[in-house]
Amino acid sequence: MSDENEEKCKCPPAGAPMWMATFADLMSLLMCFFVLLLSFSEMDVLKFKQLAGSMREAFGVQTQIKVEDIPKGTSIIAQEFSPGRPEPTPLNEVRQMTVNNDMNSLDIRSLEGEAQVEDKLKGLEELRREQEAEAREQAIAVAEALSAEIGEGSIEVETEGTRIIIRVKERGAFDSGSAELKFAYIPVIAKIRDLLLDISGKVAIEGHTDNLPYGGRRFESNWDLSAARALSVAHELFADRRIDQSRFSITGYAEARPLGPNNTAALRARNRRVEIVIQKGDAEEALEKLQSREEGDTEGEPIDPGVLF
């Protein structure tokens, strides 16, 4: 009996081995440790996007951008273009000259045409400066010839760009409300006529009045009076057959173009006048037209610089 009892005692005990409990505890602790590490960790979204973008570009993934507005403008040669400067086509360069979204057409201009416009602008600028200098020199000569009348206050001479303005005041030239030149003033007009023979350019004779309504019976309004006074000066100038009448134009402006306000009697007297305006060439006018055409009018009438040079 004793031998049988000893053999029974050598058998392993029932249940899991003892080391299994220690291993299970260790695994539980490791799992809790990694769960805590995960809970404390944070993801940098910006760096992730940068990394994803770099990978996408490296592997050639195409990016699609949603366009809110359709492209503005059409062309027979280039049907597609971006808001930036497009590539030039074989015939000309297609580009949109404005950021205005309301524009529905393109400004199409060849590179050779742009160079010609720039050359014309430079030439007209130089010609205008020459004409302005010539106008100043001739205005000085006119002022010296009419120095006595300028001293009396019946004549004014000034320049405005390429124009020479000889201003005949009402004082001494006309009676109030009358369009007939005074007999004593005819020699002054004769002096001006002799000066015009030596000055080239178109001549405009312009009549002006103040803002007081015309109260006489001969004319219906200040418009008639201003035009009649300009015509009287013109007739006296045309008395000499040497005058080329095709250079002249006659206009009445009434009170539409005053030199200043009509607040006092002295200011109103200054506005009552006849101006003889001499235009030295057409460079200034042509330059303004070309500059306005340069801003976008590519289909306007061409300007022939040969007429001006």
HUMOVEN-V536290 format. One record per pair of residues at least 6 apart in sequence whose ideal C-beta (glycine too) atoms are under 8 Angstrom apart, sorted by the first residue. I is the first residue (numbers start at 0). J is the second residue. If there is no record, write none. Layout:
I_J / I_J
//
This chain:
55_62 / 68_100 / 70_79 / 70_80 / 70_81 / 70_82 / 71_95 / 71_100 / 71_102 / 71_103 / 72_80 / 72_95 / 72_102 / 72_103 / 72_104 / 72_105 / 73_104 / 73_105 / 74_80 / 74_88 / 74_93 / 74_105 / 74_107 / 76_88 / 76_89 / 76_90 / 76_91 / 76_93 / 77_85 / 77_88 / 77_93 / 80_93 / 80_95 / 82_95 / 84_94 / 85_93 / 85_94 / 87_93 / 87_110 / 90_109 / 91_107 / 91_108 / 91_109 / 91_110 / 92_107 / 92_108 / 92_109 / 92_110 / 93_105 / 93_107 / 94_105 / 94_106 / 95_102 / 95_105 / 95_106 / 96_106 / 96_295 / 97_106 / 97_295 / 106_295 / 106_297 / 107_297 / 108_297 / 116_289 / 116_293 / 119_289 / 119_302 / 119_304 / 120_286 / 120_289 / 120_290 / 120_293 / 122_304 / 122_308 / 123_282 / 123_285 / 123_286 / 123_289 / 123_304 / 123_307 / 124_286 / 126_280 / 126_282 / 126_307 / 126_308 / 127_160 / 127_161 / 127_282 / 127_283 / 127_286 / 130_161 / 130_279 / 130_280 / 130_282 / 130_283 / 131_158 / 131_160 / 131_161 / 131_279 / 133_279 / 134_158 / 134_160 / 134_161 / 134_162 / 134_163 / 134_277 / 134_279 / 135_158 / 137_163 / 137_198 / 137_277 / 137_279 / 138_156 / 138_157 / 138_158 / 138_163 / 140_194 / 141_156 / 141_163 / 141_165 / 141_194 / 141_198 / 142_149 / 142_156 / 144_190 / 144_194 / 145_154 / 145_156 / 145_165 / 145_187 / 145_190 / 145_191 / 145_194 / 148_154 / 148_187 / 148_190 / 149_155 / 149_156 / 151_171 / 152_168 / 152_170 / 153_167 / 153_168 / 153_170 / 153_171 / 153_172 / 153_184 / 153_187 / 154_165 / 154_166 / 154_167 / 154_168 / 154_187 / 155_164 / 155_165 / 155_166 / 155_168 / 156_163 / 156_164 / 156_165 / 156_166 / 157_164 / 157_166 / 158_164 / 160_283 / 161_278 / 161_279 / 161_280 / 161_282 / 161_283 / 162_276 / 162_277 / 162_278 / 162_279 / 163_198 / 163_200 / 163_276 / 163_277 / 163_279 / 164_274 / 164_275 / 164_276 / 164_277 / 165_191 / 165_274 / 165_275 / 165_276 / 165_277 / 166_272 / 166_273 / 166_274 / 166_275 / 167_187 / 167_188 / 167_191 / 167_232 / 167_272 / 167_273 / 167_274 / 167_275 / 168_268 / 168_269 / 168_271 / 168_272 / 169_175 / 169_268 / 169_271 / 169_272 / 170_268 / 171_181 / 171_183 / 171_184 / 171_187 / 172_180 / 172_181 / 172_184 / 172_187 / 172_273 / 173_179 / 173_180 / 173_181 / 173_228 / 173_231 / 174_181 / 176_213 / 176_214 / 176_215 / 176_217 / 176_224 / 178_217 / 178_218 / 178_224 / 178_227 / 178_228 / 178_230 / 178_231 / 179_231 / 180_188 / 180_231 / 180_232 / 180_235 / 185_235 / 188_232 / 188_235 / 188_236 / 189_235 / 191_236 / 191_275 / 192_235 / 192_236 / 192_238 / 192_239 / 192_242 / 195_202 / 195_236 / 195_242 / 195_275 / 195_277 / 196_239 / 196_241 / 196_242 / 198_277 / 199_279 / 200_246 / 200_277 / 200_278 / 200_279 / 200_280 / 201_246 / 201_247 / 201_248 / 201_277 / 201_278 / 202_246 / 202_247 / 202_248 / 202_275 / 202_276 / 202_277 / 202_278 / 203_247 / 203_248 / 203_249 / 203_250 / 203_274 / 203_275 / 203_276 / 203_278 / 204_229 / 204_230 / 204_232 / 204_233 / 204_236 / 204_247 / 204_248 / 204_249 / 204_250 / 204_273 / 204_274 / 204_275 / 204_276 / 205_229 / 205_250 / 205_251 / 205_252 / 205_256 / 205_273 / 205_274 / 205_276 / 206_224 / 206_225 / 206_226 / 206_227 / 206_228 / 206_229 / 206_230 / 206_250 / 206_251 / 206_252 / 206_273 / 207_225 / 207_252 / 207_253 / 207_254 / 207_256 / 207_257 / 207_270 / 207_271 / 207_272 / 207_273 / 207_274 / 208_221 / 208_224 / 208_225 / 208_253 / 208_254 / 208_270 / 208_271 / 209_221 / 209_254 / 209_257 / 209_261 / 209_267 / 209_268 / 209_270 / 209_271 / 210_254 / 210_257 / 210_261 / 210_267 / 210_270 / 211_261 / 211_267 / 212_220 / 212_221 / 213_219 / 213_220 / 213_221 / 213_223 / 213_224 / 218_224 / 218_227 / 220_253 / 221_253 / 221_254 / 222_251 / 222_253 / 223_251 / 224_251 / 224_253 / 225_251 / 225_252 / 225_253 / 226_249 / 226_250 / 226_251 / 227_251 / 228_251 / 228_273 / 229_249 / 229_250 / 229_251 / 229_273 / 230_249 / 232_273 / 232_275 / 233_247 / 233_249 / 236_242 / 236_247 / 237_244 / 237_247 / 254_261 / 254_270 / 257_270 / 258_269 / 258_270 / 258_272 / 259_266 / 259_269 / 259_270 / 260_266 / 261_267 / 261_270 / 280_307 / 281_306 / 281_307 / 282_307 / 285_302 / 285_304 / 285_307 / 288_302 / 289_302 / 292_299 / 292_302
//
